[in-house]
Amino acid sequence: MKPRILVVDDEESIRKTMRMTLEYEGFEVLEAASGAEAIQAVEADVPEDLPVIEVDGVGVEQALQNLVANAVQHSPIGSAVRVKGSLDATGEKPRIRCTVDDEGPGLPEGDAARIFEPFFSRRKGGTGLGLSIVQRVAEAHGGDVTAESRPGSGARFTLLLPVAGGHGA
């Protein structure tokens, strides 16, 4: 029997990306409305009024898949992975901020400087390519990706992508 995971969101493109990622990882994907119990939950909060970004859809979708898969792989049974989209207008140019939070152990001390390196992995069977792909996609779009450890309460990965034409919402 496949592990069961519940997808809670109302944004179709995020749902599609999460479903593909989780099914590839071997999870049975359930919809929130099904009323079924799940061992993990993936929740998305993406406002409909975010500004347009000009991106390679396949590349950014792959980056999001890698971030969600990484979070699910490092989260314990009964936990939640949270995906949130928002506008970040704090810098010189507005950007879309996508955060992926998990409730795993956080990043091991000393690993934060290496996790985006190709072939660096501490996960059994891991290739060490997922997060390096995320970094390459972010940089190819003039964006950035960061990792933050929250020991005892998980990790947060943030993908920042510039808004098309530098305009806000």
N, C-alpha and C positions, 0 to 999 in steps of 0.2 A: 504494500500500500504506500502510495506517495505521501510525503508530509503535506499537510493542508495549510494553505495560506489564504488569508482574506484580503482582498483589495478593496479599499474604501476610498473612493474619489468620485468626482463628477466631471472630470475633464477627459474627453475621449482620447486625445493623443497621449496623455500621461497614462491612461488606463491601458492603451494598446502597448506602449513601451514596457510598462510593468508586467503585463500579462506575458508578453513574449519572453522577457527576461526570466521570470519565475518559472514558466513552463520549461524553458531550456535548462534551468537549474534543477529540474525534477520535482517541482512543487505542483500540487493540484490547486488550481486557482479558483476561488469562490468569489462571488459578488456579495457585497454587503447586504443587499436586499434578500439574499437566500436564507438568512437566519441561521446558517450553519456555523458551528464552532470551528475555529482555526487555531493552529499552534502559534502562528505569527500573524501580524497584520501589517500591511503597507498602506499608509494613509497619505493622501495628496491634498494639498491646499494651493491651488493655482488660480489667482484672480483672472476673470475673463477680460479685464480691461488693460492687461499688460501691453506695452507698446510693441511694435513690430521689430523683429531682429532679422537681419539677412544672414542666413547660415546655410551650410551644407547640411540639409535635413538628415541624411543618412549618418554623417559623422557625429552630429550632435545627439541623434537618437542612440547611436552606439555608446557615446560618452555617458548618457543618462542610464542606459542599460548596465554599463560597467559599474557605475556608482551604486545603483540599486542592488545589483547582484553582490557587490562587495559588502554592503550593509547587511543584507540578508544572511550571507555566509558567516558574518561575525556576530550575529545577534542570537541570544538564547531563545529557547522555546518559551512561548507566552509573551514575547516582547513585541514592540512595534517599531517599524521603520517609517520615518516621516519625510516626505518630499514636499518642499515648499518653494513656490515661485514668488518673486517680488521685484519691484523696481528699486534699484540702488542709485539714488541721485546724489550721493555724497561726494563723488569724485569730480574730476574735470569734465567727464562725459558720462551721461547716464548709461547704466548697464542693467541687464536682467540678472538677478541673483537667484540661483537655484541651489537650495541647501538639501542635503540628504543626511538625516540624523539617525543613528542607530542606538541601541541600548546594550551594546556589547561591552567588552572590557576596556575599550579605548585603545590607543596606539601604544605599543611597547616603547618604553623610554629609549631614545636613540634612533628609533625607526622613522620618525617624522621626516628626517632629512633625506631618507632613502626611498620612501614608499613610491615615489614617482619614477624611480630608475627602472629601465627595462630589465626584466628577469629577476627583480628583487621580490621575494615572496616568503612569508613564514607559514603560509597555509599548505598543508599536505596536499599535494597534487596541483598546487597553484603554479601558473606559468610566470606570474610577475609581469604580465603584459597589460592587464586591465586598466590600472591607474596610469601607466605611462601613455596609453592610448588617450585617456581622458585629458592628460596634460597636453599632448600634441594637438588634439582637436581644439582645446581652449586657445592655445597659442596661435594656431592657424587662423582663428577668427579674431585675433587681437584681444583675446580675453585672458582669463587666469583661472587656476584652480588651487584651492588651499585645503589643508587638512588641519583639524584641531582635535586634540585629544581631551576628553573629559573623563579622567580616570574614575572608574566605578559607575559612570553613567553613559559611556559610549564615546563615539567619535562623530564629528561633523565634517562633511566635505562640502565645500562651496564652489560652485561653478559660476563664473562671471562672464557674461557675453555682452558686447556693446550693442546698444540700441541702434537700429538703422538710421543713418543720417545724423546720429548724435542728438535726436530730439526726445524729449520726455513724453509722458503719457498725455 
